[in-house]
Amino acid sequence: MNKIYYERPRNLQKNADKEHGENTNEASIEQEYFNPSYQETNTDMYAGEPEKNNAIKEWVANALLVILSIIFVMLMFAVIAENRSMHYHWERNEKDFWYEITEGRYSTLPSQAWDNRFNGVNTSAGLEQCYAIAEYFEAASLYRVAVEHRNLEEQEKYAGIMEEKLEYMTDVQYIAEDINKKLGIE
């Protein structure tokens, strides 16, 4: 049990020493202060208070530690969830491709098709047709560049790819005509 020793005010201590007929010099005051019997008799009225204060302080410290630990764990879960969401890749479905096609934004199709293939998206017949449109646009763009640079080998290569992809676009050959029109290919 911890004991708290307090020092009586010097003027009261001197008065008490005079009443008992003791010497009032500084040495006697210090002797009285460091006397174990004197200290024990004057601390009885404070016996329960230090433990109560220490218990409250310990409880507050423990509660604060628990709260901070819970906050830390919640933040760790948030960081893990954010990290996982950063690695999620959008899968473009057939509906997304057709939206881009009807809007005439053919330039976005090749990158979306490559992303889907890279991420291993399961394909359907309709999605394969969208991939064919994307690859047709890519080949037509490169064909146009080859025509501008008068590179006959590249022209033949990309013209062959365009014809091959046109076979997959049986129902939507009008899209190939629109692509050729937008790119200025005859």
PLY file of the C-alpha trace (Angstrom):
ply
format ascii 1.0
element vertex 186
property float x
property float y
property float z
element edge 185
property int vertex1
property int vertex2
end_header
0.00 0.00 0.00
1.47 3.32 -1.05
1.68 5.94 1.65
1.69 9.61 0.97
3.81 11.66 3.27
2.95 15.23 3.65
4.86 18.00 5.24
3.07 20.10 7.77
3.42 23.81 7.28
6.52 25.00 9.14
4.71 27.60 11.26
2.31 24.95 12.63
5.18 22.55 13.18
7.15 25.16 15.14
4.11 25.95 17.30
3.62 22.26 18.04
7.29 21.94 18.98
7.03 24.89 21.39
4.04 23.37 23.13
5.93 20.13 23.75
8.99 21.98 24.83
11.15 20.75 22.00
13.94 22.60 20.25
12.59 24.66 17.34
15.72 24.86 15.20
15.79 23.52 11.62
17.61 20.32 12.53
14.84 19.23 14.92
12.17 19.97 12.29
14.00 17.82 9.75
14.47 15.04 12.30
10.80 15.10 13.08
9.89 15.10 9.40
12.04 12.07 8.62
10.99 10.18 11.74
9.03 7.09 10.59
6.67 7.11 13.59
5.79 10.74 12.91
5.11 10.00 9.24
2.89 7.01 9.89
0.73 8.80 12.42
0.05 11.73 10.09
-0.87 9.73 6.96
-3.76 7.72 8.32
-6.40 10.17 7.13
-5.10 9.92 3.50
-4.84 6.14 3.39
-7.56 5.38 0.77
-7.29 8.30 -1.61
-4.11 7.49 -3.60
-5.35 4.04 -4.58
-8.67 5.47 -5.73
-6.99 8.12 -7.88
-4.54 5.61 -9.31
-7.37 3.20 -10.12
-9.24 5.92 -12.01
-6.08 6.91 -13.89
-5.38 3.29 -14.80
-8.97 2.79 -15.99
-8.83 5.91 -18.18
-5.47 4.83 -19.62
-6.78 1.33 -20.36
-9.98 2.70 -21.94
-7.95 5.07 -24.10
-5.68 2.21 -25.16
-8.68 0.06 -26.14
-10.29 2.91 -28.12
-7.05 3.66 -29.95
-6.58 -0.04 -30.73
-10.09 -0.26 -32.19
-9.47 2.83 -34.33
-6.17 1.37 -35.54
-7.81 -1.92 -36.53
-10.61 -0.08 -38.36
-8.05 2.00 -40.27
-6.14 -1.14 -41.24
-9.34 -2.68 -42.63
-10.02 0.53 -44.56
-6.51 0.47 -46.06
-6.87 -3.18 -47.06
-10.28 -2.54 -48.64
-8.95 0.47 -50.56
-5.96 -1.52 -51.79
-8.21 -4.30 -53.05
-10.51 -1.87 -54.85
-7.53 -0.37 -56.66
-6.75 -3.76 -58.19
-10.28 -4.31 -59.45
-10.59 -4.00 -63.21
-13.75 -3.05 -64.99
-15.16 -5.76 -67.17
-16.76 -4.37 -70.29
-19.82 -6.35 -71.22
-21.62 -6.45 -74.53
-23.92 -3.62 -73.50
-20.92 -1.32 -72.84
-19.44 -2.08 -76.26
-22.73 -1.47 -78.06
-23.15 1.84 -76.30
-19.77 3.01 -77.61
-20.60 1.68 -81.09
-23.99 3.44 -81.30
-22.35 6.68 -80.15
-19.72 6.29 -82.88
-16.79 6.20 -80.44
-14.88 3.43 -82.16
-11.49 4.58 -80.89
-12.26 3.33 -77.36
-13.15 -0.18 -78.50
-9.67 -1.67 -79.07
-8.38 -0.79 -75.58
-11.56 -2.12 -73.97
-11.29 -5.37 -75.93
-7.65 -5.80 -74.92
-8.50 -5.09 -71.27
-11.23 -7.72 -71.33
-8.92 -10.30 -72.88
-6.13 -9.47 -70.43
-8.49 -9.86 -67.46
-9.86 -13.15 -68.78
-13.48 -12.09 -69.24
-15.70 -14.91 -70.51
-16.87 -14.17 -74.02
-20.16 -14.78 -75.74
-21.04 -14.65 -79.46
-22.19 -11.05 -79.12
-19.02 -10.04 -77.27
-16.88 -11.75 -79.92
-18.69 -9.67 -82.54
-17.86 -6.52 -80.54
-14.22 -7.63 -80.38
-14.28 -8.07 -84.17
-15.56 -4.51 -84.58
-12.81 -3.25 -82.26
-10.13 -5.15 -84.19
-11.59 -3.96 -87.49
-11.31 -0.35 -86.32
-7.74 -0.92 -85.15
-6.73 -2.53 -88.45
-8.53 0.20 -90.46
-6.69 2.93 -88.50
-3.33 1.28 -89.15
-4.29 0.73 -92.82
-4.93 4.47 -93.16
-1.50 5.25 -91.63
0.12 2.79 -94.07
-1.65 4.48 -97.00
-0.43 7.91 -95.87
3.16 6.62 -95.61
2.83 4.68 -98.90
3.87 1.42 -97.28
2.41 -1.30 -99.54
3.36 -4.25 -97.31
1.58 -2.76 -94.33
-1.43 -1.84 -96.50
-1.80 -5.45 -97.64
-1.35 -6.79 -94.10
-4.04 -4.55 -92.58
-6.41 -4.93 -95.54
-6.27 -8.71 -94.92
-7.06 -8.25 -91.23
-9.95 -5.95 -92.13
-11.42 -8.56 -94.49
-10.97 -11.30 -91.88
-12.77 -9.29 -89.20
-15.50 -8.31 -91.64
-16.46 -12.01 -91.82
-17.28 -11.95 -88.08
-19.42 -8.84 -88.58
-22.11 -10.50 -90.72
-25.08 -8.72 -89.17
-23.39 -5.36 -88.66
-21.45 -4.65 -91.84
-22.91 -1.17 -91.87
-20.60 -0.43 -88.91
-17.57 -1.27 -91.07
-18.86 1.16 -93.69
-19.26 3.84 -91.00
-15.71 3.22 -89.74
-14.30 3.46 -93.25
-16.25 6.68 -93.83
-14.97 8.26 -90.58
-11.38 7.29 -91.35
-11.59 8.35 -94.97
-10.89 4.88 -96.41
-12.33 4.09 -99.84
0 1
1 2
2 3
3 4
4 5
5 6
6 7
7 8
8 9
9 10
10 11
11 12
12 13
13 14
14 15
15 16
16 17
17 18
18 19
19 20
20 21
21 22
22 23
23 24
24 25
25 26
26 27
27 28
28 29
29 30
30 31
31 32
32 33
33 34
34 35
35 36
36 37
37 38
38 39
39 40
40 41
41 42
42 43
43 44
44 45
45 46
46 47
47 48
48 49
49 50
50 51
51 52
52 53
53 54
54 55
55 56
56 57
57 58
58 59
59 60
60 61
61 62
62 63
63 64
64 65
65 66
66 67
67 68
68 69
69 70
70 71
71 72
72 73
73 74
74 75
75 76
76 77
77 78
78 79
79 80
80 81
81 82
82 83
83 84
84 85
85 86
86 87
87 88
88 89
89 90
90 91
91 92
92 93
93 94
94 95
95 96
96 97
97 98
98 99
99 100
100 101
101 102
102 103
103 104
104 105
105 106
106 107
107 108
108 109
109 110
110 111
111 112
112 113
113 114
114 115
115 116
116 117
117 118
118 119
119 120
120 121
121 122
122 123
123 124
124 125
125 126
126 127
127 128
128 129
129 130
130 131
131 132
132 133
133 134
134 135
135 136
136 137
137 138
138 139
139 140
140 141
141 142
142 143
143 144
144 145
145 146
146 147
147 148
148 149
149 150
150 151
151 152
152 153
153 154
154 155
155 156
156 157
157 158
158 159
159 160
160 161
161 162
162 163
163 164
164 165
165 166
166 167
167 168
168 169
169 170
170 171
171 172
172 173
173 174
174 175
175 176
176 177
177 178
178 179
179 180
180 181
181 182
182 183
183 184
184 185
